[in-house]
């Protein structure tokens, strides 16, 4: 949502990916968010992840709701179709888009107001259905665009910039998603690109709904002492459960992993997720343990980050609906219309 | 004049020259009063179908409660050799099987009419009417003597009264036997007891009731090639033929059976025989907001998508409808209207969502509405609405109602032109983008207000744009500039004017004699209106008529109104919603449009229309015709 066109000058020495694209080819318009906004870091992570995965930008459909976070799809993947829908309703619009064409990559960007308050119902049902998508919640615990009201993810006891105390219990998107049957869920922090980029890549390659709850401090309204979603608070209370490196099958990278500390997970498309466990004995294949882990750390005021749960064999909504392989939007009369003779036969039976 | 006056009108009409004992062949109204959940529905439908199979048109109406078991339910069958498929008003033969509603049911019977009841327990004379012939059948006694199972006794009692009625009315037993065979095909176990019960009733009727009824059914050949189908099923079939691949819905009476029929027809016609996979996706969503969201997402991405709902669903969908209007995304919304406002009368019919749909959502909006008159048009218009939605890139509302949607109606056979191609609208493909030229998502290239669009994933570097509900310029760039906003709003008006020529045009029929008066009507009012025109003609009242089939109103509508001193606008709502649309959109002096309104939740009757119009005209003869105050 910018008035400014972004200059398209490419430095000749910019590195290119497998498709010959530079990172610039994955950028969008100039962000109009506040300087230092965590959301811009997430946009940068999305750009980096898509570039590294060598995704064709136009094969991505990016959808959002309403709010600061929902503006961001304009600021990355400029050659993708984008859809800024209505407040809290990105999940249903994305579900419909996904049903129409199963061949595209679907990226939904939302915020805590958009997904935990007005859109909680749609958030829940998208996860239940297992729509094949990456769902990024840019979570700052506050309504930025309307200037600083609490959102439903604000922790009880946290203070607004104006000094108001939040007494309502917070909604934890990650444990809620786990209860709803999510098949890939991670939490990260917008300021931790090293952790975030591989998580975005893993989510993009997951078949089924993949949720990334990214704590993204609001520099304008929720980055003050007393807030539990400020940069300082999250940095001090971050407890990463694992380090994740995403490695597409085509180009395996053997980086410095200590034997015994690595878990390899083969994703549905054959791509491999490698998790470096930082927490002793953490198993991202155990849904119940993930919920327990989150609650235990929450009780200590800690924010658990990393890949908390993944089911690499998950199916998606198209699988549940048993739809044909050809995208539905490409079917024409020959496939869809039963024809005049069938109708005549039907007429004859209708008396 | 409005609905509550109808009872009085009927009484007046009934008092004039009625015989002591009604006599009619193939022209009467029979009503079954039952308790819902007692298995009466299938017996009553069997009754209606048997007459149809004898070549005599029938028009059945299910008047049911918002409940599963234990509340009153009625099934009214109009037997009408002349093919008057609207509700007539009044009942000639009441089959009173529900003690809860006995008194009201008795009141409804025309003088000289008949009452069939279960006479197992004697009833005092005070529970009967002297001017109604009571015909008692000891159904419970007979059922108890023939069947041992309690549930069977109850269920088969219904078939037994069908047997007794068949004897009295002259319905051919072979027809019933054949229908039972079809209904329970492959379930011989069920055919036998049903047939047994039917024959028991038939024999009782033949032995004991003889000539008790003055009403008869005689075999004719008056049905022709017409088909007997519910509007919801026909609309669902229209969606299959029209190429809908995505259906998202939330259960709500009276539209649920539409989505269910779509599922059924897709299972029949849309499964790839080679792979067993589905060429459709149906999602029962969590609510109506999600339903329309899914439809909009699919439409944005190039799949033909629809939702079926009713009034409360429209209210919930309104925000999204505004998005689809402003961002210009194809969507089809089938509104099977019921009684509103709020939860209203969930199982009764009305045409009361016109304004809610025509101007749905905040801000300045106008939407295309289609008004089918019967299942045939439900099929046709459903397919047409999918074309219109893509051609105009906007939501299209198919406005049916419970009366058309949930009742079997005799109508012209469904037809499909094999050469017909889907109108995918102005869609730029990769080769079009490569051919050069400017792509502006909201650029009015052709001067008809409809811009070209691209689908996601079309081209690596060209044609991508950002869809949004906020203001944008002709190139889909975010803009807060007043002139950009005005450009798009004016273009949307132009597009709406374009729609006038594309929607189903009104059907005008001139009266046999030159007249100063006209009548405008639409949707399910159609059969009752046609009959009322005949009634009025016999009284010397002639009316030119226009059946409205869509909004926006084509130019011929204003012309029709201008040609008459006054035009009656017949509707099934309290507030004269079509009349409001006419005055609002065509700048017509409201005094020229006389509302005739029926809105008690029952389908409008020919008697009501004829009486109401005749009364207005009588009043008009005493002075200038004025729009009466809605009372």
Interface residues (C-beta under 8 A of the other chain):
Chain A: X1 X2 X3 X56 X57 X58 X59 X61 X63 X73 X74 X78 X79 X80 X81 X82 X83 X84 X85 X86 X89 X91 X92 X93 X94 X95 X96 X97 X98 X99 X100 X101 X103 X104 X121 X122 X124 X125 X129 X318 X321 X322 X323 X324 X325 X328 X329 X331 X332 X333 X335 X336 X337 X338 X339 X340 X342 X343 X344 X346 X347 X350 X351
Chain B: X52 X53 X223 X225 X226 X227 X228 X229 X237 X240 X241 X243 X245 X246 X248 X269 X270 X272 X275 X276 X277 X278 X279 X280 X281 X282 X283 X285 X286 X287 X289 X290 X291 X292 X293 X294 X295 X296 X297 X298 X299 X300 X301 X302 X303 X305 X319 X320 X323 X413 X414 X415 X416 X417 X418 X421 X422 X454 X455 X456 X457 X458 X459 X460 X461 X464 X465 X466 X467 X468 X469 X470 X478
